[in-house]
Amino acid sequence: MKPTLYTATGECVTPGRELGKGGEGAVYDINEFVDSVAKIYHTPPPALKTGQTCLYGCDS
């Protein structure tokens, strides 16, 4: 099950197909934005990276 994602402005978006995955997490395309992707981390990212994150996932 893919998580529900929210943009920094609170808009709900839907993760599409998985584009790749690695040590930090997996990258998905976003159905609502053809020019954007979402990286879903296996564990929360370090504080230095959170300012770069545009989409936030939450398990629901």
C-alpha positions in Angstrom: 0.0 0.0 0.0 1.4 3.4 -1.0 1.1 6.2 1.6 -1.0 9.3 1.2 1.3 12.3 0.4 0.9 16.0 1.0 2.7 18.9 -0.6 4.2 21.6 1.6 1.0 23.6 1.0 -1.2 20.7 2.2 -2.4 19.5 -1.2 -3.0 15.7 -1.3 -1.2 13.9 -4.2 -1.1 10.3 -5.3 2.2 8.4 -5.8 2.3 6.6 -9.2 4.7 3.9 -10.3 8.0 3.3 -8.5 10.9 4.8 -10.5 13.7 3.4 -8.4 14.8 2.6 -4.9 18.0 2.6 -2.9 19.5 2.8 0.5 17.6 5.9 1.6 14.2 5.2 0.1 12.1 4.8 -3.0 11.2 7.4 -5.7 7.7 7.5 -7.3 6.2 9.6 -10.0 3.3 11.8 -8.9 0.0 11.4 -10.8 -1.1 15.1 -10.4 2.3 16.6 -11.5 3.9 15.2 -14.6 7.2 17.0 -13.9 7.5 16.0 -10.2 8.6 12.9 -8.2 8.3 12.0 -4.5 11.0 10.3 -2.5 9.7 8.2 0.4 12.4 7.5 2.9 12.8 4.2 4.7 13.6 6.1 7.9 13.2 9.9 8.5 15.8 11.9 6.7 18.5 13.9 8.6 17.5 17.4 9.7 19.7 18.9 7.0 17.7 17.3 4.2 14.2 18.1 5.5 14.4 21.6 4.0 14.8 20.1 0.5 11.7 17.8 0.9 8.6 19.1 -1.0 6.3 16.2 -0.3 5.6 14.6 3.1 4.2 11.1 3.5 2.1 9.7 6.3 0.9 6.2 6.8 -2.9 6.0 6.9 
